[in-house]
């Protein structure tokens, strides 16, 4: 009877979370998957077309361009954000005058709405009116197509994303550093470990879970980038600066091809999940090595 009673208690406590999870995650995902197999235009009857939407994406050059841009942003952002935010957390955990103000300053961009972040950086990176090209002009540098061109746009979006996210990642690393057991750190110092040895053999191994959390959050945020692209370039010229999400928006709401848009949404969901699982698998393998 006690076992049955405990099961009921657990069920009652989990029920609200399960209801919300089903309503706001399971149902929308299932709805998107179902619509990805139709030719829905957002109105009227939707006919089942099987895998036609997915097959059509294979021949869509704009889809592959948006996928390449998303991969570039993901790789550049992870390569810069993870080590840079961890280094900042290491520097700012020391009790120096103004450390609290510096932490708040670094975290500041994380609380700015992405649409405003994009607007701010338009005035910096725009090839015609941007501050960066104006500063480079006296040095003899010709105006550079930082955004809206064929090459540099995904890298520029990556740097803007890094600027807006580094404070958030730094805060997580800072909290993880604060939770490190002091006796272990003191023991490593008594054993004669240098700061570099302590960092390499004690601090980083004990923070593997924190690194995994930061990486997963960054991966999911990269796959959701929309406002930055919308404000910086609008996806142009000719969709060459689109990300998967911004191109999905264009296909779904501008072209009114809801079935194709939902197919892109499903692909984004699968890619994000697979990337996260792959990173977790690699991290777990390293921790066991």
N, C-alpha and C positions, 0 to 999 in steps of 0.2 A: 504493500500500500504506500509505503514511503517513497518507493521508486516511481510509482504512478503519480503521486503527488508532486514529486520533483519535476517529472516530465511536463506536467501541466503548468507548473510555475515557469519553467524554461520557455514553454510555448507561448504563454501569456506575455512574457517579457520580450520575446522575439517578434511577436505579431506586429506591433506598430512599425518596427524597422523593415520587416518583410513586406508589409503593405506599401510603404513608401518606396522601397527598392523596386517592387514590381510595377508600381504606378509610374515612377519617374525614370526607370532604366529598362527593365525587362520589356514592358509594353512598347515604349518608343523604338527600342532596337528591333523588336519583332515586327512592328509596323513598318519600319524602314526596309527590313529584309523582304517582307511580303511585297511592298510597293516596287522594289527593285526588279521584280519579275513581271512587271506590267508596263504598259505604254501610257500610264496616267499623265495627263497634262494639267492636273490640279482641279479639273472640273469635268463633269460628265462621267460616263462609265469607263472603267479601266479594264482593259483586256489583258489576259495572261499571255506573255510573249516568251516565257522561259528565260533562257540565258542570252537573249538577243542584246539586251542593254550592256551586258558584260563583254560580249563579243565585239560590239560596236566600239567600246572603249579601247580595245586592242588596236584599232585602226585610227584612233583619234590622236593626232600629233599634239594637240593642246593638253590632253590628259597626260601624256608622257612628259611634256615640258613641265607641267605642274608637279609631277612626281619627282622629276630631277631637281627642281627648285626646292621641294620639301626635304629631300635627302641632303642637299647641300646645306640648307639651314640647320638641319638636325646635327650633321657631323661638325660643322663649324661651331655651333652653339655649345655642344657638349665638350668639344676640345678646348674651348676657351673658358666656359662658365664653371665647370667642375673644379679645375685647378685654381682658377683665379678667385673664386668665392671661398675656397678652403684656405688659400693664402691670406685673404683678407680677414677671415675669422681668426687665424693664428695671430695676425698682427694686432687685431683689435681686442683680443682677450686680455692683453697685458694691461695692468692698472697704470695707465699714463693719463696725464691731464688732457681732457677733451676727448677721451676714447668714446664716451657715451654719445657725445655730439657727432662724432665721426660715424658711429654706427647708425645713428638716426639719419645722417646725411646720405650714407650709402643705401639705406633701406628706402629712402624717399621715393625714388622712381617706381618702386614696386606698388605703391598705393595710388599711382596715377592711372587713370583709365587708359586702356590701350589705344582707344581712338584719339585721345589727347596726346599720347606719346607719339603716335604717327604724325599728328599735326605739328608738334614741336620739331620733329626731325625733318619734316618737309622744308621748313625754313632754314635748315642746316645743309641738307643734301641736294636740294633741288638744283639741277644744272644751270638754270638761268638766274634764279633769285637767291640761291642758297648761300649761307654764310661761309661754308667751307671753300667753295670756289673763289669767293671774293678775297678770302685770306691768302689763297694760293696764287692769285693773279699777280700781286706785286713781286712774287718770287719767280715769275716767268713761266708758270705752269698754266698750260691751256685748260679751259673749262673741261672738267671730267664728267661723264655721264654716270654719276653715282647711282641714280635711280632712273628707271624708265628706259634703260638701255638693254642691250642684248647679253651682257656679260656680268656686270657688277651688281645688279639689283639683288639677287639672292644673298650675296655676301653683305651688302648694305643692310638688308632686312635682318640678317643674322646678328650684326653688330648692334642694331637698335634693340633686338630682342635681348641680347646680352646686357645692354645698358639697363633695360627695364627689369631684368630678372636677377641680376647679380646680388642685389640686396636681400631678396627673398632667400636665395640659396645660401648666402653668407649667414643669415640669421639661423637657419637650420644647422649649419656646421658649428656656429658659435654655441648653440644650445647643446649640441653633442659634445663639444669640448668641455663644457661646464660640467657634464655628467660623468666625465672620466674619473675613475677612483683615484683619489690623491695618494693612497698608500702605494699603489703600483707605480705611479710616476716618481714618488720619492725613492722607492726601492731601486728603480732604474738609475736614478741619479747617484745613489750610494754605491751602485755597482760600477760606477765610472762611465756610464753612457754619455756621449756627447749629445748636444741638442739635435744634430742630424740623426744620430743613431736612435735616439729616443723617439724622434718623429717617424723614422722609417720602420723600426721594429716594435714600437709600443703603441704610439698614437694612431697611426693609420690602420694597423690591423684591428685595433679595438673599435674603430669607427667604420668598419665595412658596412654595417647596416645603415648608418647615416649616409654613406656614399650611395648606397643602393636607393634609399628614399629620395635623395636629391636627384639622382639620374632619372628615376621613374617619373617624378614630377616634371622634370624638364622635358622628357620625351613626350609625355602627354600634352604639355603646353605647346610644344612645337607643332604637333599635329592639329592643334586648334587655332593656329595663327590665321587670323582673318582681318582684324581691324588694321593691323600695321600695313598689310598689303593694300587694303582698300584705301587708306589715307595716303600712302606714299606714292602709289602708281595706279591704283584702280585696276591692277592686273595687266596693264598695257606695257609696251605697245603690242598689240595683236596677241594678247594673252601670254606674252613671253615672261612675265614676272608673276604669274599666278602660282599660288600654292594649291594643294589638293582641296582645302576647305573653300578658298576663294573661288576656285573654278567650279566646285560643287554649287556654290551660291549662284554663280552666273548661269550654269546649266539649269538649275531648278527654278529660279525666280525670274531670270531675264528671258531665257529661252522657253520657259514653262515646260520643260521636259522632266517632270517629276520622277518618272521611272529611272531615267539615266542619272539624275541627281542622287537618288537614293542608292543606286549602284555604286556611285563614287563614295557616298557616305559609308556604305558597308565595307568598301575597300579600305577607307581610312581607319575604320574601327578595327579591322583585321590586322592591318599593318602596325597600328599602335600596340595592339595586344601582343603580336608576335615579337616586335622589337623589345617590349618590356620583358616578356618571358625569356627572350634570348639573353638580355642583359643580366637578368636574375640567375640564369643558368651558368653564365660565365663567372659571375661574382661568387656563386656558391662553389663552383669548381675551384676557383682560386683560394677560397677560404679553407677548403679541405686539403689543398695541396701542401 
